[in-house]
Amino acid sequence: MKHVIQINDRIKELFRKHKIFVQDDLQYNIFSGTVIFDETLRIEPYVELIITGGILWSMGTSSYGMSLQLPVNTQVGRFCCLARDIKAFPKSDHHGERFSMSPITVQDQTYDRGNATRSHYGFIPISAGFEQSKGFLTEPTISLDEEPIVIGNDVWIGEAVRIKPGVHIGNGAAIGYGSIVTKDIPPYTVAAGSPAVARKQRFSDSIIERLEKLAWWQYPYWDLDGVRGGMPIEAFIDQVEKLAAEEKIRPYEPEPLTARLLLDAADN
Ligand SMILES: CC(C)(COP(=O)(O)OP(=O)(O)OC[C@H]1O[C@@H](n2cnc3c(N)ncnc32)[C@H](O)[C@@H]1OP(=O)(O)O)[C@@H](O)C(=O)NCCC(=O)NCCS
């Protein structure tokens, strides 16, 4: 279920308290407009997001994104880097199975018989012919909710990427500039092109298997004693496995910002 709420001072405080920085690139200030989100919203601390049109979606800690247009049911994991201008394929009500894909077959909610200048999109009078209808009937679109886009942990998505709803992008994957992602991308795969296909793997199969099992993103990285940013991947895995085995690190489980918290803080 989708919610739309007006930003107020309590909601501003919630974002601050949860250490989430969100800016709306249409209004340059999310704190002057509305936010739109799904029942399942869950944003962890240390997320930085520039969104379009007030739409929020779930994101894990330390992920960031710039000028994104993703649906409210999108799920993004931890430590993801989402570049500028990433969009999901837009939802459409053009029916390939009907005699025409034009919106003339679709129930027109906005059409006003006395006013031929109003139309499906509010400016092109494509529905003007309805004034002369001799029994032609429109039928509504049956709009099904689209499957969510699921982006794993430690995913890097380059600029100007388009993603089909329902696609899953595996942990550690990278998506090249301008790619059109129509199918699932396996973990630690560098994929690119239109359609995006696997170009290379970041690591060997055995390393990928160890990384998936370790799921290092579950831990607070600031607790990873003995880890250096650029250390060889085998040494990194050995060290984090050792810290976990010795119970020197525990999964990071912060309180996320949820739909419930936003709704409780909203004006009635
Ligand atoms: C995908 C990417 C990371 C791969 O870089 P790389 O590891 O240096 O890989 P290579 O250049 O060796 O390319 C590997 C193959 O993928 C192809 N390829 C790379 N990027 C591609 C792209 N964006 N679209 C289509 N094909 C691409 C190359 O032509 C090459 O094909 P080949 O094996 O048939 O010769 C990089 O090309 C890219 O797109 N980076 C994103 C940049 C960006 O959006 N930055 C935004 C700010 S973070």
The ligand as an SDF file (V2000), in Angstrom:
LIG
                    3D

 48 50  0  0  0  0  0  0  0  0999 V2000
   31.0740   -1.3040  -16.7290 C   0  0  0  0  0  0  0  0  0  0  0  0
   32.4050   -0.6450  -16.4250 C   0  0  0  0  0  0  0  0  0  0  0  0
   32.5340   -0.4870  -14.9060 C   0  0  0  0  0  0  0  0  0  0  0  0
   33.4420   -1.6460  -16.9200 C   0  0  0  0  0  0  0  0  0  0  0  0
   34.7050   -1.0680  -16.8550 O   0  0  0  0  0  0  0  0  0  0  0  0
   36.0180   -1.9840  -17.0540 P   0  0  0  0  0  0  0  0  0  0  0  0
   36.0920   -2.9380  -15.9040 O   0  0  0  0  0  0  0  0  0  0  0  0
   37.1600   -1.0980  -17.2850 O   0  0  0  0  0  0  0  0  0  0  0  0
   35.6530   -2.8960  -18.3000 O   0  0  0  0  0  0  0  0  0  0  0  0
   36.1390   -2.8420  -19.8180 P   0  0  0  0  0  0  0  0  0  0  0  0
   36.2520   -1.4460  -20.3120 O   0  0  0  0  0  0  0  0  0  0  0  0
   37.3250   -3.7500  -19.9000 O   0  0  0  0  0  0  0  0  0  0  0  0
   34.9080   -3.5030  -20.5770 O   0  0  0  0  0  0  0  0  0  0  0  0
   34.6290   -4.8720  -20.5660 C   0  0  0  0  0  0  0  0  0  0  0  0
   33.6720   -5.1380  -21.7160 C   0  0  0  0  0  0  0  0  0  0  0  0
   32.4310   -4.4650  -21.4410 O   0  0  0  0  0  0  0  0  0  0  0  0
   32.1090   -3.5200  -22.4700 C   0  0  0  0  0  0  0  0  0  0  0  0
   31.5230   -2.3420  -21.7940 N   0  0  0  0  0  0  0  0  0  0  0  0
   32.0760   -1.6320  -20.7940 C   0  0  0  0  0  0  0  0  0  0  0  0
   31.2350   -0.6680  -20.3790 N   0  0  0  0  0  0  0  0  0  0  0  0
   30.1500   -0.7530  -21.1830 C   0  0  0  0  0  0  0  0  0  0  0  0
   28.9480   -0.0090  -21.2390 C   0  0  0  0  0  0  0  0  0  0  0  0
   28.6880    0.9960  -20.3690 N   0  0  0  0  0  0  0  0  0  0  0  0
   28.0250   -0.3710  -22.1560 N   0  0  0  0  0  0  0  0  0  0  0  0
   28.2540   -1.4010  -23.0080 C   0  0  0  0  0  0  0  0  0  0  0  0
   29.4060   -2.1510  -22.9820 N   0  0  0  0  0  0  0  0  0  0  0  0
   30.3260   -1.8290  -22.0820 C   0  0  0  0  0  0  0  0  0  0  0  0
   33.4460   -3.2200  -23.1420 C   0  0  0  0  0  0  0  0  0  0  0  0
   33.2460   -2.8110  -24.4810 O   0  0  0  0  0  0  0  0  0  0  0  0
   34.1360   -4.5560  -23.0520 C   0  0  0  0  0  0  0  0  0  0  0  0
   33.6190   -5.4000  -24.0410 O   0  0  0  0  0  0  0  0  0  0  0  0
   34.5310   -6.5660  -24.7270 P   0  0  0  0  0  0  0  0  0  0  0  0
   34.8510   -7.5280  -23.6150 O   0  0  0  0  0  0  0  0  0  0  0  0
   33.5990   -7.1540  -25.7510 O   0  0  0  0  0  0  0  0  0  0  0  0
   35.7220   -5.8920  -25.2800 O   0  0  0  0  0  0  0  0  0  0  0  0
   32.5650    0.7610  -17.0780 C   0  0  0  0  0  0  0  0  0  0  0  0
   32.7100    0.6180  -18.4720 O   0  0  0  0  0  0  0  0  0  0  0  0
   31.3770    1.6630  -16.8140 C   0  0  0  0  0  0  0  0  0  0  0  0
   30.3800    1.6950  -17.5340 O   0  0  0  0  0  0  0  0  0  0  0  0
   31.4750    2.4590  -15.7100 N   0  0  0  0  0  0  0  0  0  0  0  0
   30.3850    3.2950  -15.2350 C   0  0  0  0  0  0  0  0  0  0  0  0
   30.7580    4.7650  -15.2910 C   0  0  0  0  0  0  0  0  0  0  0  0
   29.6910    5.5960  -14.6540 C   0  0  0  0  0  0  0  0  0  0  0  0
   28.5270    5.4730  -14.9660 O   0  0  0  0  0  0  0  0  0  0  0  0
   30.0890    6.4480  -13.7150 N   0  0  0  0  0  0  0  0  0  0  0  0
   29.1100    7.2340  -12.9890 C   0  0  0  0  0  0  0  0  0  0  0  0
   29.6580    7.7980  -11.7370 C   0  0  0  0  0  0  0  0  0  0  0  0
   30.0620    6.5770  -10.5350 S   0  0  0  0  0  0  0  0  0  0  0  0
  1  2  1  0
  2  3  1  0
  2  4  1  0
  2 36  1  0
  4  5  1  0
  5  6  1  0
  6  7  2  0
  6  8  1  0
  6  9  1  0
  9 10  1  0
 10 11  2  0
 10 12  1  0
 10 13  1  0
 13 14  1  0
 14 15  1  0
 15 16  1  0
 15 30  1  0
 16 17  1  0
 17 18  1  0
 17 28  1  0
 18 19  1  0
 18 27  1  0
 19 20  2  0
 20 21  1  0
 21 22  1  0
 21 27  2  0
 22 23  1  0
 22 24  2  0
 24 25  1  0
 25 26  2  0
 26 27  1  0
 28 29  1  0
 28 30  1  0
 30 31  1  0
 31 32  1  0
 32 33  2  0
 32 34  1  0
 32 35  1  0
 36 37  1  0
 36 38  1  0
 38 39  2  0
 38 40  1  0
 40 41  1  0
 41 42  1  0
 42 43  1  0
 43 44  2  0
 43 45  1  0
 45 46  1  0
 46 47  1  0
 47 48  1  0
M  END
$$$$
